[in-house]
Amino acid sequence: MTIHNAITELVGNTPLLRLNRFTQQSGLQVDLLAKLEYFNPNHSIKDRIALAMIEEAERSGKLQPGDTIADTTSGNTGIGLAAIAAAKGYPFRVYMHDKVSEERFKIMKALGAEVIPFSEVEGFAVIMEESDGDFVAAARWLAENVITREPDVFHTAQLENPANPAIHYHTTGPEIWQQTDGQVDIVIAAVGTGGTVSGTGRYLKQQNPAIRVIAVEPGPFSIPDAENEDAKEITGVHAFSNILPERVPLTLDRSVYDEAIAVEAWQATAAAREVALSDGILIGESAGAVLHAAREVAKRPENQGKRIVTILADSGLNYLSTSLFDHNISIGQLQVDALVKGSAVRRAS
Ligand SMILES: Cc1ncc(COP(=O)(O)O)c(C=O)c1O
Protein backbone atom coordinates (compact mmCIF):
# COMPACT_ATOMS: atom_id res chain seq x y z
CA MET A 1 0.00 0.00 0.00
CA THR A 2 1.19 3.52 -0.71
CA ILE A 3 -0.92 5.72 1.48
CA HIS A 4 0.47 9.07 2.55
CA ASN A 5 -0.24 10.36 5.99
CA ALA A 6 0.00 14.12 5.44
CA ILE A 7 0.69 16.55 2.59
CA THR A 8 4.14 17.06 4.08
CA GLU A 9 5.03 13.68 2.55
CA LEU A 10 4.06 14.85 -0.92
CA VAL A 11 6.52 17.71 -1.21
CA GLY A 12 9.34 17.43 -3.76
CA ASN A 13 10.29 14.58 -6.11
CA THR A 14 8.78 16.51 -8.99
CA PRO A 15 9.04 15.16 -12.55
CA LEU A 16 11.53 16.21 -15.20
CA LEU A 17 9.91 16.58 -18.63
CA ARG A 18 11.54 16.90 -22.05
CA LEU A 19 9.97 19.82 -23.92
CA ASN A 20 10.09 18.18 -27.33
CA ARG A 21 7.68 20.36 -29.22
CA PHE A 22 8.76 23.69 -27.69
CA THR A 23 12.35 22.81 -28.61
CA GLN A 24 11.40 21.85 -32.14
CA GLN A 25 9.13 24.84 -32.74
CA SER A 26 11.84 27.20 -31.47
CA GLY A 27 14.35 25.56 -33.85
CA LEU A 28 16.71 24.60 -31.03
CA GLN A 29 19.42 21.94 -31.15
CA VAL A 30 19.54 21.14 -27.43
CA ASP A 31 17.95 18.71 -24.99
CA LEU A 32 15.60 21.04 -23.11
CA LEU A 33 14.15 19.66 -19.87
CA ALA A 34 11.67 21.17 -17.42
CA LYS A 35 11.53 20.43 -13.70
CA LEU A 36 7.80 20.82 -13.13
CA GLU A 37 7.49 22.26 -9.66
CA TYR A 38 3.74 22.64 -10.01
CA PHE A 39 3.57 18.93 -9.15
CA ASN A 40 4.14 19.89 -5.51
CA PRO A 41 0.95 19.54 -3.39
CA ASN A 42 0.27 23.27 -3.39
CA HIS A 43 1.48 23.76 -6.91
CA SER A 44 4.82 25.52 -6.52
CA ILE A 45 8.46 25.08 -5.62
CA LYS A 46 7.78 27.03 -2.43
CA ASP A 47 6.22 23.98 -0.78
CA ARG A 48 9.78 22.77 -0.36
CA ILE A 49 10.94 25.78 1.66
CA ALA A 50 7.65 26.12 3.55
CA LEU A 51 8.05 22.59 4.88
CA ALA A 52 11.77 22.99 5.53
CA MET A 53 11.46 26.29 7.41
CA ILE A 54 8.64 24.98 9.60
CA GLU A 55 10.27 21.65 10.40
CA GLU A 56 13.66 23.24 11.08
CA ALA A 57 11.98 25.65 13.54
CA GLU A 58 10.15 22.75 15.21
CA ARG A 59 13.44 20.88 15.61
CA SER A 60 15.29 23.90 17.02
CA GLY A 61 12.41 24.86 19.33
CA LYS A 62 11.84 28.27 17.70
CA LEU A 63 8.31 27.17 16.82
CA GLN A 64 6.15 25.89 19.66
CA PRO A 65 2.61 24.46 19.63
CA GLY A 66 0.14 27.36 19.71
CA ASP A 67 2.51 29.82 17.99
CA THR A 68 1.43 31.70 14.89
CA ILE A 69 3.60 31.37 11.80
CA ALA A 70 4.03 34.63 9.83
CA ASP A 71 5.87 35.91 6.76
CA THR A 72 5.89 38.42 3.92
CA THR A 73 5.46 36.82 0.52
CA SER A 74 4.42 37.52 -3.02
CA GLY A 75 2.27 34.44 -2.94
CA ASN A 76 3.67 30.98 -3.40
CA THR A 77 5.54 30.79 -0.12
CA GLY A 78 2.38 31.99 1.57
CA ILE A 79 0.32 29.27 -0.07
CA GLY A 80 2.86 26.60 0.91
CA LEU A 81 3.11 27.92 4.46
CA ALA A 82 -0.67 28.22 4.79
CA ALA A 83 -1.16 24.61 3.70
CA ILE A 84 1.59 23.13 5.83
CA ALA A 85 0.65 25.27 8.84
CA ALA A 86 -2.94 24.00 8.44
CA ALA A 87 -1.81 20.39 8.16
CA LYS A 88 0.29 20.78 11.30
CA GLY A 89 -2.31 22.80 13.22
CA TYR A 90 -0.62 26.23 13.44
CA PRO A 91 -2.36 29.55 12.64
CA PHE A 92 -0.68 31.44 9.76
CA ARG A 93 -0.55 35.18 9.06
CA VAL A 94 0.70 36.55 5.75
CA TYR A 95 1.62 40.10 4.69
CA MET A 96 1.22 40.52 0.96
CA HIS A 97 1.68 42.93 -1.89
CA ASP A 98 -1.70 44.29 -3.02
CA LYS A 99 -0.78 43.59 -6.67
CA VAL A 100 -0.55 39.84 -6.15
CA SER A 101 -3.13 38.00 -8.26
CA GLU A 102 -6.60 37.60 -6.81
CA GLU A 103 -6.35 33.80 -6.87
CA ARG A 104 -3.54 33.88 -4.32
CA PHE A 105 -5.52 35.90 -1.82
CA LYS A 106 -8.41 33.48 -2.21
CA ILE A 107 -6.27 30.34 -1.97
CA MET A 108 -4.51 31.52 1.20
CA LYS A 109 -7.80 32.46 2.81
CA ALA A 110 -9.27 29.08 1.83
CA LEU A 111 -6.32 27.45 3.58
CA GLY A 112 -7.14 29.39 6.72
CA ALA A 113 -4.50 32.13 6.52
CA GLU A 114 -5.01 35.60 7.90
CA VAL A 115 -4.09 37.74 4.88
CA ILE A 116 -2.91 41.33 5.42
CA PRO A 117 -2.33 43.41 2.27
CA PHE A 118 0.62 45.83 2.48
CA SER A 119 -1.75 48.78 2.02
CA GLU A 120 -3.36 47.97 5.38
CA VAL A 121 -0.06 48.12 7.29
CA GLU A 122 0.42 51.53 8.88
CA GLY A 123 3.58 53.26 7.69
CA PHE A 124 4.20 50.79 4.88
CA ALA A 125 3.55 53.21 2.01
CA VAL A 126 6.27 55.54 3.34
CA ILE A 127 8.80 52.70 3.43
CA MET A 128 7.98 51.63 -0.12
CA GLU A 129 8.52 55.21 -1.28
CA GLU A 130 11.77 55.62 0.63
CA SER A 131 13.14 52.31 -0.66
CA ASP A 132 12.07 52.98 -4.25
CA GLY A 133 9.62 50.10 -4.18
CA ASP A 134 12.29 47.61 -3.09
CA PHE A 135 10.81 44.32 -1.87
CA VAL A 136 13.74 43.25 0.31
CA ALA A 137 13.86 46.59 2.15
CA ALA A 138 10.09 46.51 2.63
CA ALA A 139 10.15 42.93 3.93
CA ARG A 140 12.92 43.82 6.41
CA TRP A 141 10.99 46.82 7.68
CA LEU A 142 7.86 44.71 8.11
CA ALA A 143 9.78 42.03 9.98
CA GLU A 144 11.36 44.48 12.41
CA ASN A 145 8.41 46.77 12.96
CA VAL A 146 5.34 44.59 12.61
CA ILE A 147 5.75 40.83 12.36
CA THR A 148 8.17 40.17 15.21
CA ARG A 149 6.47 42.66 17.54
CA GLU A 150 3.43 40.41 17.89
CA PRO A 151 3.59 37.85 20.74
CA ASP A 152 4.06 34.10 20.09
CA VAL A 153 4.92 34.56 16.45
CA PHE A 154 7.43 32.51 14.52
CA HIS A 155 8.66 34.55 11.54
CA THR A 156 9.76 32.18 8.79
CA ALA A 157 11.79 34.98 7.13
CA GLN A 158 12.18 33.33 3.74
CA LEU A 159 14.63 36.05 2.62
CA GLU A 160 17.19 35.18 5.27
CA ASN A 161 16.33 31.72 6.56
CA PRO A 162 19.21 29.27 5.80
CA ALA A 163 16.65 26.44 5.64
CA ASN A 164 15.51 27.98 2.32
CA PRO A 165 18.65 27.41 0.20
CA ALA A 166 19.47 24.32 2.28
CA ILE A 167 16.35 22.43 1.19
CA HIS A 168 17.21 23.01 -2.46
CA TYR A 169 20.73 21.75 -1.73
CA HIS A 170 19.25 18.62 -0.13
CA THR A 171 16.33 17.96 -2.50
CA THR A 172 16.05 19.96 -5.75
CA GLY A 173 19.74 19.60 -6.65
CA PRO A 174 20.00 15.85 -5.90
CA GLU A 175 16.72 15.17 -7.73
CA ILE A 176 18.06 16.81 -10.91
CA TRP A 177 21.36 14.95 -10.57
CA GLN A 178 19.60 11.60 -10.18
CA GLN A 179 16.94 12.21 -12.81
CA THR A 180 19.58 13.04 -15.43
CA ASP A 181 22.09 10.45 -14.24
CA GLY A 182 24.50 13.31 -13.78
CA GLN A 183 24.23 14.23 -17.47
CA VAL A 184 23.40 17.92 -17.22
CA ASP A 185 25.24 20.87 -18.73
CA ILE A 186 23.22 23.96 -17.84
CA VAL A 187 20.66 24.73 -15.10
CA ILE A 188 18.43 27.80 -15.22
CA ALA A 189 16.23 29.18 -12.43
CA ALA A 190 14.53 32.46 -11.59
CA VAL A 191 15.56 34.45 -8.54
CA GLY A 192 13.23 35.77 -5.88
CA THR A 193 14.84 34.97 -2.56
CA GLY A 194 17.63 33.22 -4.46
CA GLY A 195 17.11 30.01 -2.49
CA THR A 196 16.47 27.84 -5.55
CA VAL A 197 19.46 28.93 -7.60
CA SER A 198 21.84 29.01 -4.62
CA GLY A 199 20.99 25.63 -3.09
CA THR A 200 20.41 23.70 -6.31
CA GLY A 201 23.40 25.30 -8.02
CA ARG A 202 25.74 24.65 -5.11
CA TYR A 203 24.83 20.97 -4.96
CA LEU A 204 25.17 20.43 -8.71
CA LYS A 205 28.47 22.29 -8.94
CA GLN A 206 29.85 20.16 -6.14
CA GLN A 207 29.02 17.07 -8.22
CA ASN A 208 30.40 18.59 -11.41
CA PRO A 209 32.00 22.06 -11.40
CA ALA A 210 31.54 22.30 -15.19
CA ILE A 211 27.75 22.61 -14.83
CA ARG A 212 26.77 26.15 -15.78
CA VAL A 213 24.23 27.80 -13.46
CA ILE A 214 22.16 30.66 -14.86
CA ALA A 215 20.01 32.99 -12.75
CA VAL A 216 17.08 34.92 -14.22
CA GLU A 217 16.08 38.41 -13.14
CA PRO A 218 13.60 40.98 -14.51
CA GLY A 219 14.65 43.35 -17.28
CA PRO A 220 14.59 47.15 -16.76
CA PHE A 221 11.03 47.56 -18.07
CA SER A 222 9.71 44.94 -15.61
CA ILE A 223 11.04 46.48 -12.40
CA PRO A 224 8.67 48.91 -10.70
CA ASP A 225 10.19 51.87 -8.95
CA ALA A 226 8.94 55.13 -7.51
CA GLU A 227 8.66 56.68 -10.99
CA ASN A 228 7.19 53.68 -12.75
CA GLU A 229 5.10 52.05 -10.05
CA ASP A 230 2.83 50.32 -12.54
CA ALA A 231 5.58 48.50 -14.42
CA LYS A 232 4.33 44.99 -15.14
CA GLU A 233 6.39 42.66 -12.95
CA ILE A 234 7.25 39.00 -13.30
CA THR A 235 5.61 37.67 -10.13
CA GLY A 236 8.11 36.28 -7.65
CA VAL A 237 11.19 37.43 -9.56
CA HIS A 238 13.38 40.26 -8.27
CA ALA A 239 16.42 42.12 -9.56
CA PHE A 240 19.74 41.14 -7.98
CA SER A 241 22.34 42.65 -10.32
CA ASN A 242 23.01 46.37 -9.95
CA ILE A 243 21.36 46.66 -6.56
CA LEU A 244 22.80 47.90 -3.30
CA PRO A 245 24.62 45.11 -1.42
CA GLU A 246 22.34 45.55 1.61
CA ARG A 247 19.36 44.79 -0.60
CA VAL A 248 20.62 41.38 -1.69
CA PRO A 249 18.67 38.68 0.20
CA LEU A 250 20.86 36.61 2.54
CA THR A 251 19.43 33.52 0.83
CA LEU A 252 21.11 34.45 -2.47
CA ASP A 253 24.69 33.21 -2.78
CA ARG A 254 26.13 35.30 -5.58
CA SER A 255 29.14 33.01 -5.97
CA VAL A 256 27.01 30.13 -7.25
CA TYR A 257 25.66 31.34 -10.58
CA ASP A 258 27.85 31.89 -13.63
CA GLU A 259 25.59 34.30 -15.43
CA ALA A 260 22.51 36.46 -14.92
CA ILE A 261 19.99 36.88 -17.72
CA ALA A 262 17.41 39.67 -17.65
CA VAL A 263 13.97 38.88 -19.09
CA GLU A 264 11.09 41.29 -19.62
CA ALA A 265 7.56 40.41 -18.51
CA TRP A 266 6.22 40.28 -22.07
CA GLN A 267 8.94 37.79 -23.06
CA ALA A 268 8.04 35.62 -20.06
CA THR A 269 4.37 35.78 -21.06
CA ALA A 270 5.17 34.81 -24.65
CA ALA A 271 7.16 31.74 -23.60
CA ALA A 272 4.47 30.63 -21.10
CA ARG A 273 1.77 30.94 -23.76
CA GLU A 274 3.88 29.05 -26.30
CA VAL A 275 4.72 26.08 -24.09
CA ALA A 276 1.07 25.74 -23.05
CA LEU A 277 0.23 25.23 -26.73
CA SER A 278 3.29 23.20 -27.73
CA ASP A 279 3.63 20.78 -24.82
CA GLY A 280 0.41 21.18 -22.84
CA ILE A 281 1.97 22.49 -19.66
CA LEU A 282 0.41 25.45 -17.89
CA ILE A 283 3.18 27.37 -16.12
CA GLY A 284 3.42 30.67 -14.26
CA GLU A 285 5.17 33.91 -15.21
CA SER A 286 8.56 33.24 -13.65
CA ALA A 287 8.64 29.82 -15.32
CA GLY A 288 7.93 31.59 -18.62
CA ALA A 289 10.90 33.88 -17.92
CA VAL A 290 13.12 30.87 -17.30
CA LEU A 291 11.99 29.25 -20.55
CA HIS A 292 12.63 32.45 -22.47
CA ALA A 293 16.15 32.61 -21.01
CA ALA A 294 16.67 28.92 -21.86
CA ARG A 295 15.74 29.57 -25.47
CA GLU A 296 18.28 32.42 -25.67
CA VAL A 297 20.97 30.24 -24.11
CA ALA A 298 20.10 27.32 -26.40
CA LYS A 299 20.59 29.49 -29.50
CA ARG A 300 24.24 30.14 -28.69
CA PRO A 301 26.51 28.12 -31.00
CA GLU A 302 28.62 26.83 -28.09
CA ASN A 303 25.53 25.23 -26.52
CA GLN A 304 24.47 23.06 -29.47
CA GLY A 305 23.75 19.51 -28.31
CA LYS A 306 23.80 20.42 -24.61
CA ARG A 307 21.29 19.38 -21.98
CA ILE A 308 19.55 22.31 -20.31
CA VAL A 309 17.44 21.85 -17.17
CA THR A 310 14.94 24.63 -16.47
CA ILE A 311 13.35 24.89 -13.03
CA LEU A 312 9.75 25.98 -13.58
CA ALA A 313 8.52 27.31 -10.25
CA ASP A 314 4.75 27.27 -10.42
CA SER A 315 1.46 26.70 -12.22
CA GLY A 316 -0.36 29.01 -14.59
CA LEU A 317 -3.56 28.37 -12.64
CA ASN A 318 -2.47 31.05 -10.16
CA TYR A 319 -2.52 33.67 -12.92
CA LEU A 320 -5.83 33.16 -14.66
CA SER A 321 -7.07 36.58 -13.54
CA THR A 322 -3.97 38.30 -15.02
CA SER A 323 -2.89 39.01 -18.61
CA LEU A 324 -0.70 35.87 -18.70
CA PHE A 325 -3.12 33.71 -20.68
CA ASP A 326 -5.49 36.46 -21.80
CA HIS A 327 -5.16 36.11 -25.54
CA ASN A 328 -7.18 39.31 -26.01
CA ILE A 329 -4.00 41.09 -24.97
CA SER A 330 -1.29 40.35 -27.52
CA ILE A 331 2.40 40.09 -26.69
CA GLY A 332 2.96 43.11 -28.94
CA GLN A 333 0.49 45.10 -26.86
CA LEU A 334 2.15 44.05 -23.60
CA GLN A 335 5.52 45.05 -25.01
CA VAL A 336 4.32 48.42 -26.25
CA ASP A 337 2.64 49.13 -22.88
CA ALA A 338 5.86 48.35 -21.01
CA LEU A 339 8.07 50.35 -23.39
CA VAL A 340 5.75 53.37 -23.34
CA LYS A 341 5.59 53.40 -19.53
CA GLY A 342 9.37 52.98 -19.23
CA SER A 343 10.15 55.60 -21.86
CA ALA A 344 7.76 58.08 -20.29
CA VAL A 345 9.72 57.70 -17.07
CA ARG A 346 13.03 58.29 -18.85
CA ARG A 347 11.68 61.35 -20.65
CA ALA A 348 10.46 62.82 -17.38
CA SER A 349 13.72 62.24 -15.51
C1 LIG B 1 6.62 32.24 -8.97
C2 LIG B 1 8.00 32.26 -8.41
N1 LIG B 1 9.01 31.98 -9.20
C3 LIG B 1 10.28 32.01 -8.77
C4 LIG B 1 10.59 32.34 -7.49
C5 LIG B 1 12.03 32.40 -7.09
O1 LIG B 1 12.43 31.40 -6.23
P1 LIG B 1 13.50 31.69 -5.09
O2 LIG B 1 12.81 32.49 -4.02
O3 LIG B 1 13.93 30.36 -4.63
O4 LIG B 1 14.62 32.49 -5.68
C6 LIG B 1 9.56 32.62 -6.61
C7 LIG B 1 9.80 32.98 -5.23
O5 LIG B 1 10.10 34.01 -4.78
C8 LIG B 1 8.22 32.58 -7.08
O6 LIG B 1 7.19 32.86 -6.28
The ligand as an ORCA input file, in Angstrom:
! r2SCAN-3c Opt
* xyz 0 1
  C       6.621     32.242     -8.972
  C       8.000     32.260     -8.412
  N       9.012     31.979     -9.204
  C      10.279     32.006     -8.772
  C      10.586     32.337     -7.486
  C      12.031     32.399     -7.089
  O      12.431     31.399     -6.228
  P      13.496     31.695     -5.092
  O      12.807     32.494     -4.017
  O      13.931     30.361     -4.626
  O      14.621     32.488     -5.682
  C       9.556     32.624     -6.614
  C       9.801     32.985     -5.225
  O      10.098     34.011     -4.781
  C       8.224     32.580     -7.081
  O       7.187     32.860     -6.276
*
